[in-house]
Amino acid sequence: MATSKPWTSSFSRNLATVPSSTPGLKYGPNGTIFISSGIPDLDKILGGGFPLGSLVMVMEDAEAPHHMLLLRNFMSQGLVHKQPLLYASPSKDPKGFLGTLPTPGASKDDKSRDRDRDPENENGLRIAWQYKKYFGENQHHFDSNRDVKHEYCHDFDLRKPLEKHFISGQHIDCVSILDSPNLAALRDRCAPFLAQFPRNDSSISSAGRISIQSFCAPQCKYSNMLQEWDMLSFIRSLRSMIRSSNAVAVVTFPPSLLSPSFSRRWQHMADTLLSVRAIPDEDKEMAKLLTGYQDMVGLLNVHKVARINTQVPVILDATTFSIKLQKRRFLVLESLNQAPIDSSSGTSYGTSASCSGSSKSGALDF
């Protein structure tokens, strides 16, 4: 008698397994796998970080390079986790930018561990000293396992450069797009880089990161009104390659240099869309409305959050966040309260500022 074949559904979910020892990867809902943005607060806002296979676009502010804060933390987090990096920049020497990347600061666990290893406290367990005999060799084994524990996201110290051992010996590809007459060369560099991380693998050993700074910068030869379609075609091609790979691409661009129609097309292509805006030094109106205004260096607006493997939209409690430097070293994001309403005019005080990359928008979203 022939044995009956087990029934299988045509709609089977292909979930790749992430080894527990793989640093920098975290599971999310619906089989989504995240990598960290390098900013703990931004990971919490986005629900875990940047999903693998997503395109992140950041709209720059023409008055301040705040987008570089996001880009540096994103690149540093990948290098700390030993993830391959492709960096494209409109500068002559893109490798020089690696020297400006921040280094991870000491975590609370590291500080307490150093305090425990202080010579003054080397005796340890002064009260329950009699329990030390039960540790023996297991204590040394426990300490060694604790030392190799990997953090998903670090607090990066913006005052200290990234240590050389994080940069040397790693797969880092730097590309200058300054003198490129077209985007074919950049596309040829991205394709083999992303081919190293096929999405159909049964297991994920590593993830790739692509950082493209000031994509439509005026100093680039390909950046003109006649080649806007070529730039849009490159973004579509990059998004298609990213979708089929275990990688994330972060692209920053100044929307003021694009026509309004093409700027909207670029924003539509992004899975996660962010924008940064500088705060004037002497804005008395905003100083009265916002607490801690003196500590703010800019504003971050979340326009779109990537949704991979689901059609459920994301509803954020707030979309505008203040960018602050804690102790002038660590980048933190804090949500803003809704501006009070003027009873005489019936309008919000917050309409005087905008976090959008376009100068036409006059509303500050909360």
PASE-410905 format. One line per 4 residues: for each residue z, x, y of N, C-alpha, C. Coordinates in steps of 0.05 Angstrom, whole numbers, plus 5000, padded with zeros to 4 digits. Each point is the difference from the previous one (the first is absolute). Example, Ala and Ser with C-alpha at 12.3 -4.5 7.8 and 13.67 -1.06 7.14 Angstrom:
BEGIN
5156/5264/4886/5000/4982/5024/5000/5018/5024; 4986/4993/5021/5001/5016/5024/5014/4985/5022
REM end
This chain:
BEGIN
5000/5017/4976/5000/4983/5024/5000/5018/5025; 4981/4994/5017/4998/5016/5024/5023/4995/5019; 5009/5021/5011/5022/4997/5019/4990/4992/5027; 5014/4982/5013/4991/4991/5026/5007/5020/5022
4982/5004/5019/5004/5019/5021/5019/4988/5021; 5017/5016/5011/5018/4989/5020/4985/4993/5025; 5009/4978/5013/4986/4990/5024/5008/5017/5024; 4980/5009/5015/5004/5015/5024/4986/4987/5023
5012/5002/5023/4989/4988/5024/4980/5018/5013; 4980/4989/5013/4980/5016/5014/5012/5012/5025; 5021/4986/5011/5012/5009/5024/5025/5016/4994; 4996/5025/4992/5023/5017/4994/5005/5019/5023
5025/5003/5006/5008/5018/5023/5000/5028/4990; 4986/5017/5014/4998/5029/4993/5021/5014/5017; 5023/5006/4989/5022/5013/5014/5002/5029/4991; 4998/5018/5019/5004/5028/4994/5030/5006/4999
5007/5018/4983/5028/5007/4998/5006/5024/5017; 5022/4998/5014/5009/5022/5017/5023/5014/4986; 4997/5026/4993/5023/5014/4987/5024/5000/5019; 5023/4999/4988/5024/5000/5016/5004/5026/5016
4988/5022/4990/5003/5025/5013/4979/5005/5022; 4982/4981/5004/4979/5004/5021/5012/4994/5027; 5001/5020/5018/5012/4995/5026/4981/4987/5019; 5010/4984/5018/4984/4989/5021/4986/4974/4993
5005/4988/4977/4988/4975/4992/5021/4980/4994; 4995/4975/5008/5020/4979/4996/4985/4974/4994; 5011/4985/4980/4989/4975/4992/5008/4978/5019; 4981/4982/5005/5005/4976/5016/4993/4975/4984
5000/4977/5013/4993/4975/4986/4970/4999/4993; 4993/4985/4979/4973/4995/4991/4986/5026/4992; 5015/5019/4989/4988/5025/4991/4991/5019/5022; 5009/4995/5025/4992/5017/5022/5017/5026/4999
4987/5022/5005/5014/5026/5001/4998/5011/5028; 5022/5008/5011/5002/5009/5028/5004/5030/5001; 4990/5012/5022/5008/5026/5008/5013/4997/5028; 5017/5019/5007/5016/4997/5024/4983/5008/5025
5006/4987/5022/4987/5007/5025/5013/5024/5013; 5023/5009/4990/5015/5022/5012/5020/4991/5021; 5001/4974/5004/5020/4988/5019/5015/4979/4985; 5026/5003/4994/5014/4980/4984/5000/4972/5012
5002/4998/5027/5000/4973/5012/4973/4987/4997; 4978/5015/5001/4973/4988/4997/4996/4991/4972; 5010/5015/4980/4998/4992/4972/5014/4973/4996; 5023/4996/5012/5015/4975/4998/4984/4977/5013
4988/5005/5023/4985/4979/5014/4976/4992/4983; 4986/5019/4988/4976/4994/4985/5006/4990/4971; 5025/4999/4993/5007/4991/4973/4999/5021/4978; 5001/5025/5008/5001/5021/4980/4984/5025/5007
4981/4997/5019/4984/5023/5008/4970/4992/5001; 4983/5019/4994/4971/4996/5000/4991/4996/4971; 4988/4978/4992/4991/4997/4973/4977/5019/4993; 5000/5009/4975/4978/5017/4991/4974/4984/5001
4979/5013/5009/4974/4986/5003/4996/4985/5026; 5017/5006/5020/4998/4985/5025/4991/5019/5023; 4988/4988/5020/4991/5014/5024/5019/4992/5023; 5012/5020/5012/5019/4995/5023/4986/5011/5025
4999/4983/5020/4988/5008/5026/5021/4997/5022; 5001/5020/5017/5019/5000/5022/4984/5002/5026; 5004/4981/5018/4987/5000/5026/5016/5017/5019; 4987/5020/5012/5014/5019/5017/5003/4989/5028
5018/5012/5015/5004/4995/5028/4988/5023/5015; 4983/4994/5020/4986/5020/5015/5019/5016/5017; 5024/4990/5006/5018/5013/5019/5021/5018/4986; 5003/4997/4973/5020/5016/4986/4992/5003/4971
5006/5024/4989/4992/5005/4972/5021/4991/4980; 5010/4975/5002/5021/4991/4982/4989/4997/4972; 4974/4997/4997/4989/4997/4973/5005/5025/4983; 5003/5023/5014/5004/5025/4986/5027/5000/4986
5020/4985/5010/5025/4998/4986/4997/4988/4972; 4985/4978/4999/4995/4987/4975/4984/5018/4981; 4980/5013/5011/4982/5017/4984/5015/5024/4988; 5017/5012/5017/5015/5024/4990/5019/4993/4978
5015/4978/5003/5019/4992/4979/4986/4992/4975; 4977/4987/5002/4984/4992/4976/4991/5025/4985; 4990/5020/5014/4990/5024/4987/5023/5016/4989; 5022/5003/5014/5023/5015/4990/5011/4988/4975
5002/4974/4999/5011/4986/4977/4983/5006/4975; 4974/5000/5003/4983/5007/4978/5003/5028/4990; 5002/5019/5019/5003/5028/4992/5027/5005/4987; 5021/4987/5009/5026/5003/4987/4999/4989/4971
4984/4979/4995/4997/4989/4973/4978/5014/4985; 4988/5021/5011/4979/5016/4987/4976/4983/4993; 4993/4982/5019/4976/4983/4997/4977/5013/5015; 4976/5002/4988/4977/5012/5014/4994/4986/5026
4990/5015/5019/4996/4990/5027/4972/5008/5010; 4987/4981/5013/4975/5006/5014/5004/4992/5029; 4997/5020/5018/5006/4995/5028/4974/5006/5016; 4991/4981/5016/4977/5003/5017/5008/4996/5029
4990/5018/5017/5009/5000/5028/4977/5009/5018; 4999/4990/5025/4979/5009/5019/5007/5026/5013; 5017/5016/4989/5007/5026/5011/4985/5022/4986; 4998/5024/5012/4985/5022/4988/5015/5011/4976
5027/5000/5001/5016/5012/4979/5019/4978/4989; 4992/4984/4981/5018/4979/4990/5024/5012/4985; 4997/5023/4989/5023/5012/4985/5023/5006/5019; 4995/5005/5025/5021/5005/5019/5019/4977/5003
4990/4975/4995/5016/4977/5003/5022/4999/4979; 4996/5013/4977/5020/5000/4979/5025/5013/5009; 4998/5019/5019/5024/5013/5010/5018/4982/5017; 4990/4977/5008/5016/4981/5017/5013/4978/4983
4996/5000/4974/5012/4980/4984/5030/5003/4998; 5015/4978/5000/5030/5002/4999/5010/5006/4972; 5024/5010/4999/5012/5006/4974/5021/4978/4993; 5004/4994/4975/5020/4980/4993/5028/5009/5007
5015/4982/5012/5028/5005/5008/5018/4997/4976; 5024/5010/5003/5020/4999/4978/5010/4971/4998; 4999/4990/4975/5010/4973/4995/5030/5000/4998; 5011/4976/4998/5029/4997/4997/5011/5013/4974
4984/4997/4979/5008/5012/4975/5000/5031/5001; 4980/5011/5015/5000/5029/5003/5023/5010/5016; 5007/4985/5021/5023/5008/5017/5026/5000/4984; 5004/4978/4985/5025/4999/4984/5000/5021/4978
4976/5006/4989/4999/5021/4980/5006/5027/5011; 4990/5006/5024/5007/5025/5013/5029/5002/5007; 5012/4978/5007/5028/5000/5007/5017/5005/4975; 4991/4989/4977/5014/5005/4975/4998/5029/4991
4978/5013/5008/4996/5028/4992/5012/5019/5020; 5013/4990/5020/5012/5017/5020/5022/5017/4986; 5002/5026/5007/5020/5017/4987/5028/4989/5004; 5005/4986/5022/5027/4990/5005/5006/4977/4981
4979/4987/4989/5004/4977/4982/4992/5007/4972; 4997/5026/4993/4989/5006/4974/5020/4993/4978; 5026/4998/5007/5019/4992/4979/4995/4971/4993; 4993/4982/5020/4993/4973/4995/5021/4984/4985
4998/4974/5001/5018/4982/4984/5029/5009/5002; 5010/5003/5024/5027/5011/5004/5021/4980/4990; 4993/4974/5001/5020/4981/4992/4999/4996/4969; 4976/4995/4991/4997/4995/4971/4990/5026/4987
5014/5022/5004/4991/5025/4990/4999/5001/4969; 5017/4984/4987/5002/5002/4971/4975/4989/4986; 4983/4985/5015/4976/4989/4988/4977/5020/4999; 5003/5024/5012/4978/5019/5001/4993/5011/4973
5019/5000/4982/4995/5011/4973/4981/4982/4984; 4997/4975/5008/4982/4982/4986/4971/5003/5008; 4994/5015/5022/4973/5003/5009/4986/5022/4984; 5010/5024/5001/4988/5022/4985/4971/5005/5008
4983/5003/4979/4972/5005/5005/4985/4975/5009; 5011/4977/4995/4986/4976/5009/4999/4998/5030; 5020/5012/5014/4999/4999/5029/4976/5016/5011; 4995/5023/4988/4977/5017/5009/4974/4985/4995
4998/4987/4977/4976/4985/4993/4996/4976/5019; 5021/4988/5008/4999/4977/5019/4990/5010/5027; 5011/5023/5009/4992/5010/5026/4971/5008/5000; 4990/5011/4978/4972/5009/5000/4981/4976/5000
5008/4978/4986/4983/4976/5001/5001/4987/5028; 5023/5002/5013/5002/4988/5027/4983/5016/5020; 4997/5026/4995/4984/5017/5019/4970/4993/4998; 4991/4992/4977/4971/4995/4997/4993/4971/5006
5019/4984/5010/4994/4973/5007/4982/4998/5024; 4979/4985/4998/4980/4997/5021/5005/4975/5016; 4997/5003/5026/5002/4977/5018/4973/4988/5005; 4999/4974/5002/4975/4986/5005/4991/5005/5029
5018/4999/5019/4993/5004/5028/5022/5017/5012; 4992/5018/5017/5018/5019/5014/5002/4993/5029; 5022/5009/5012/5003/5000/5029/4991/5028/5010; 4978/5001/5014/4988/5025/5008/5011/5009/5028
5007/5025/5001/5011/5012/5025/4976/5009/5016; 4995/4987/5023/4976/5006/5016/5003/5026/5015; 5024/5011/5001/5004/5026/5014/4994/5024/4983; 5000/4997/4974/4997/5022/4982/4973/4998/4985
4984/5021/4999/4975/4999/4986/5003/5000/4970; 4981/4990/4986/5000/4998/4971/5001/5028/4988; 5017/5004/4981/5002/5026/4987/4974/5007/4986; 4995/5026/4999/4974/5010/4990/4996/4994/4971
5022/4999/4985/4996/4996/4971/4990/4972/4994; 5003/4981/5019/4988/4974/4996/4970/5000/5004; 4990/5019/5016/4972/5001/5006/4984/5019/4982; 5012/5023/4994/4986/5020/4984/4999/4991/4971
4977/5006/4988/4997/4993/4971/4994/4972/4994; 4995/4983/5021/4994/4972/4995/4971/4994/5006; 4990/4978/4990/4972/4992/5004/4998/4986/5027; 4993/5016/5021/4997/4990/5027/4972/5006/5010
4985/4980/5007/4973/5003/5010/4999/4992/5029; 4993/5018/5017/4999/4995/5029/4970/5000/5009; 4993/4980/5015/4972/4996/5008/4999/4997/5030; 4982/5014/5013/4996/4996/5029/4975/4983/5004
5004/4978/5015/4978/4982/5005/4990/5003/5029; 5007/5022/5012/4993/5005/5028/4970/5003/5005; 4988/5017/4984/4971/5006/5004/4982/4986/4980; 5010/4980/4986/4984/4986/4980/4981/4980/5014
4974/5003/4996/4982/4981/5013/5000/4973/4988; 5009/4998/4975/5003/4974/4987/5024/5001/4981; 5004/4978/4986/5024/4997/4983/4994/5005/4971; 4976/5011/4994/4993/5005/4972/5017/5022/4988
5006/5021/5016/5017/5022/4990/5028/4990/4994; 5011/4984/5017/5027/4989/4995/5001/4982/4976; 4979/4984/4996/4998/4983/4977/4998/5016/4974; 4985/5022/5002/4997/5018/4976/5026/5014/4993
5018/5003/5019/5026/5013/4994/5020/4979/4989; 4997/4975/5010/5019/4979/4990/4994/4991/4972; 4974/4999/4993/4993/4990/4973/5011/5017/4978; 4996/5026/4999/5012/5016/4978/5030/5001/5001
5011/4998/5024/5029/5001/5002/5012/4975/4987; 4989/4976/5005/5010/4976/4989/4993/4997/4970; 4980/5014/4991/4992/4999/4972/5022/5012/4982; 5018/5016/5012/5022/5012/4984/5021/4979/4992
5000/4977/5013/5021/4980/4995/4987/4973/4992; 4987/5000/4976/4988/4974/4992/5020/4979/4995; 4994/4976/5008/5019/4978/4997/5001/4988/4972; 4981/5007/4984/5000/4988/4973/5016/5016/4980
5014/5021/5009/5016/5016/4981/5023/4983/4990; 5009/5006/4975/5022/4986/4988/5027/5008/5012; 5000/5024/5012/5025/5010/5012/4993/5014/5026; 5019/5001/5018/4996/5012/5027/5019/5024/5001
4987/5023/5002/5016/5025/5003/5003/5008/5029; 4982/4992/5017/5002/5007/5028/4983/4981/5016; 5003/5001/5026/4984/4983/5019/4990/5017/5022; 4977/4993/5012/4988/5015/5021/5005/4987/5027
4998/5016/5021/5003/4991/5027/4978/5011/5017; 4988/4982/5017/4979/5008/5019/5010/4993/5028; 4999/5019/5018/5007/4996/5028/4977/5007/5017; 4990/4981/5016/4978/5005/5018/5010/4994/5028
5000/5020/5017/5012/4998/5027/4978/4995/5020; 5004/4979/5018/4982/4994/5022/4971/5000/4990; 4995/4980/4984/4974/4999/4986/4976/4998/5019; 5002/4985/5022/4978/4997/5019/5007/5015/5026
5011/5024/4997/5007/5016/5024/4975/5007/5015; 5001/5000/5027/4975/5006/5016/4989/5028/4995; 5016/5019/4992/4990/5027/4996/4983/5003/4975; 5000/4980/4982/4984/5001/4976/4971/4992/5007
4981/5014/4989/4972/4996/5006/4991/4972/4990; 5011/4991/4978/4991/4974/4989/5011/4977/5015; 5019/5004/5019/5014/4978/5013/4984/4992/5025; 4983/4980/4997/4986/4988/5023/4993/4972/4993
4990/4986/5019/4994/4971/4996/4978/4996/4980; 4982/5019/4997/4977/4997/4982/5008/5003/4971; 5023/5013/4995/5008/5005/4972/5025/4985/4992; 5006/4979/5014/5023/4983/4993/4996/4987/4973
4975/4994/4993/4995/4988/4974/5004/5021/4978; 4994/5025/5006/5004/5021/4980/5030/5004/4995; 5016/4999/5021/5029/5002/4997/5012/4977/4984; 4990/4976/5006/5009/4976/4985/4991/5002/4971
4977/5011/4995/4990/5003/4972/5018/5020/4985; 5009/5021/5014/5018/5020/4987/5026/4987/4993; 5011/4983/5018/5026/4987/4994/4997/4982/4976; 4978/4985/4998/4996/4983/4977/4998/5017/4975
4985/5022/5001/4998/5017/4977/5027/5012/4992; 5015/5009/5020/5027/5011/4994/5018/4979/4987; 4999/4976/5011/5017/4979/4988/4992/4994/4972; 4974/5000/4994/4991/4995/4973/5009/5022/4981
4999/5025/5008/5009/5022/4983/5030/5000/4996; 5014/4992/5021/5029/4999/4999/5009/4978/4980; 4986/4978/5000/5007/4977/4982/5000/5008/4971; 4982/5018/4993/4997/5008/4971/5015/5025/4994
5019/5008/5017/5015/5025/4995/5029/4996/5006; 5016/5018/4990/5029/5000/5005/5006/5017/5024; 4992/4991/5023/5003/5015/5025/5003/4980/5023; 5008/5011/5023/5003/4985/5024/4987/5016/5023
4985/4987/5017/4988/5013/5023/5012/4988/5026; 5008/5018/5018/5010/4992/5026/4980/5010/5021; 4989/4982/5016/4980/5007/5020/5010/4991/5027; 5001/5018/5019/5008/4992/5027/4975/5001/5018
4998/4982/5019/4977/4998/5018/5008/4988/5026; 4987/5008/5022/5005/4988/5026/4982/4976/5004; 5010/4976/5000/4983/4976/5002/4987/4998/5028; 5011/5013/5020/4988/4998/5026/4972/5013/5002
4994/5018/4981/4974/5013/5000/4979/4985/4985; 5007/4977/4989/4981/4984/4985/4994/4974/5015; 4977/4989/4994/4994/4974/5011/5019/4979/4988; 5006/4978/5014/5019/4980/4989/4991/4990/4973
4975/4995/4996/4991/4989/4974/5004/5020/4977; 4994/5025/5005/5004/5020/4979/5030/5006/4996; 5016/4998/5021/5028/5004/4996/5012/4979/4982; 4991/4975/5003/5010/4978/4983/4990/5004/4971
4976/5010/4997/4990/5006/4973/5017/5021/4986; 5007/5021/5015/5016/5021/4988/5028/4989/4992; 5011/4984/5017/5026/4989/4994/4999/4981/4976; 4978/4986/4997/4997/4983/4977/4998/5015/4974
4989/5025/5000/4997/5016/4976/5027/5011/4990; 5020/5001/5017/5025/5012/4993/5016/4982/4981; 5013/5012/4980/5020/4985/4984/5026/4998/5015; 5009/5022/5011/5024/5000/5017/4991/5010/5027
5006/4984/5021/4992/5006/5027/5024/5003/5018; 5003/5023/5012/5022/5006/5018/4988/5009/5027; 5017/4998/5021/4993/5010/5026/5025/5011/5013; 4996/5020/5017/5022/5013/5014/4994/4999/5030
5021/4999/5016/4997/4998/5029/5023/5015/5013; 4993/5015/5021/5021/5014/5015/5014/4982/5018; 5025/5007/5007/5016/4985/5019/5002/5015/5026; 4994/4988/5022/5002/5014/5026/5028/5009/5005
5002/5023/5014/5027/5011/5005/5016/4983/5018; 4988/4988/5019/5015/4984/5020/4990/4971/5001; 5004/4986/4978/4994/4972/4999/5026/4984/5002; 5008/4994/5025/5026/4987/5004/5001/4973/4987
4978/4986/4999/5001/4973/4988/5007/5001/4970; 4987/5018/4986/5006/5003/4971/5027/5012/4996; 5010/5017/5018/5026/5012/4997/5022/4978/5001; 4995/4979/5016/5019/4978/5002/5000/4983/4975
4976/4998/4987/4997/4981/4978/5009/5013/4973; 4995/5026/4996/5004/5012/4974/5024/5018/5001; 5017/4997/4980/5023/5017/4997/4991/5027/4988; 5012/5021/5009/4993/5027/4990/4973/5009/5010
4991/4990/5023/4973/5006/5010/4997/5030/5005; 5022/5013/5008/4998/5028/5007/4995/5018/4976; 5007/4990/4976/4996/5015/4975/4973/4995/4988; 4984/4982/5010/4974/4993/4989/4979/5020/5009
4982/5007/4982/4978/5017/5007/4973/4985/4998; 5001/4977/4987/4975/4984/4998/5005/4975/4984; 4979/4985/4995/5001/4975/4985/4980/5001/4977; 5008/4989/4978/4983/4998/4977/4995/4970/4993
4975/4993/4998/4994/4972/4993/4986/4999/4973; 5009/4982/4983/4989/4995/4974/4982/4976/5001; 4974/5004/4999/4980/4978/5002/4994/4988/4972; 5000/5017/4980/4992/4991/4973/5014/5017/4979
5008/4987/4979/5014/5014/4978/4982/4997/4975; 4996/5021/4986/4983/5000/4976/5012/4982/4978; 4983/4985/4988/5007/4983/4977/4982/5006/4977; 5009/5015/4981/4985/5008/4977/5009/4983/4976
4981/4990/4984/5006/4985/4976/5013/4973/5006; 4998/4990/5023/5012/4974/5007/4986/4988/5024; 5002/4974/5003/4989/4986/5023/5021/4988/5018; 5025/5006/4994/5023/4989/5015/5002/5016/5026
4999/4988/5023/5002/5015/5025/5028/5010/5005; 5002/5020/5017/5025/5012/5007/5009/4989/5027; 5024/4989/5001/5011/4990/5025/5023/5018/5008; 4996/5015/5021/5020/5019/5009/5019/4987/5019
5025/5008/5000/5020/4990/5019/4993/5009/5028; 4987/5023/5003/4992/5010/5026/4975/5017/4996; 4983/5001/5021/4976/5016/4998/4999/5023/5020; 5018/5000/5019/5002/5021/5020/5026/5015/4996
4999/5026/4999/5023/5017/4995/5001/5023/5020; 5024/5007/5008/5003/5023/5018/5001/5026/4984; 4987/5020/5010/5000/5027/4988/5021/5016/5015; 5020/5010/4985/5021/5015/5011/5003/5026/4984
5012/5020/5014/5006/5026/4987/5030/5002/4998; 5010/4996/4975/5028/5002/4996/5009/5029/5001; 5020/5006/5017/5009/5027/5005/4977/5019/5008; 4979/4987/5012/4976/5015/5009/4987/5015/4977
5004/4991/4976/4988/5013/4977/4986/4981/4981; 5013/4978/4993/4990/4983/4979/4987/4975/5012; 4978/4992/4988/4985/4977/5010/5011/4975/4988; 5008/4980/5016/5011/4975/4991/4985/4977/5014
4999/4977/4987/4987/4976/5011/5021/4978/5001; 5001/4986/5022/5019/4978/5003/4984/4976/5011; 5007/4976/4990/4987/4976/5009/5010/4992/5028; 4984/4986/5014/5006/4991/5027/5008/4971/5000
5019/4992/5016/5006/4972/5003/4980/4986/5019; 4998/4974/4996/4981/4986/5017/5008/5000/5029; 4981/5004/5018/5006/5002/5028/5010/4972/5010; 5018/5000/5019/5009/4974/5011/4978/4987/5016
5003/4974/5004/4979/4984/5013/5010/4994/5029; 4982/5005/5019/5006/4995/5028/4997/4970/5005; 5021/4987/5008/5000/4971/5004/4983/4991/5023; 4996/5018/5019/4983/4992/5023/4971/5000/4994
4991/5019/4984/4971/5002/4994/4993/4989/4972; 5020/5000/4982/4996/4990/4973/4985/5020/4983; 4998/5025/5009/4986/5020/4984/5020/5021/4991; 4993/5015/4980/5017/5020/4989/4997/5026/5016
5022/5014/5003/4999/5025/5014/4983/5021/4984; 4999/4996/4974/4986/5019/4983/4970/5001/5004; 4988/4981/5016/4972/4999/5002/4989/5022/5018; 5018/5016/5012/4990/5021/5018/4993/5025/4984
5006/5001/4975/4994/5024/4984/4984/4993/4976; 4985/5019/4989/4983/4995/4977/5003/5024/4981; 5001/4993/4974/5001/5021/4980/4973/5003/4986; 4981/4985/5009/4974/5001/4988/4984/5023/5010
4981/5010/4984/4984/5022/5009/4980/4992/5021; 4994/4974/5002/4981/4991/5019/5014/4993/5026; 4987/5007/5023/5012/4994/5026/4997/4971/5008; 4984/4985/4985/4996/4972/5007/5024/4983/4992
5014/5007/4979/5022/4984/4991/5023/5004/5019; 5013/4978/5008/5022/5002/5019/5026/4990/4989; 5002/4994/4975/5024/4989/4988/5013/5021/4982; 5026/5001/5001/5016/5017/4983/5010/4984/4977
4991/5005/4976/5007/4984/4977/5028/5008/4990; 5016/4979/4993/5026/5005/4989/5002/4987/4973
REM end
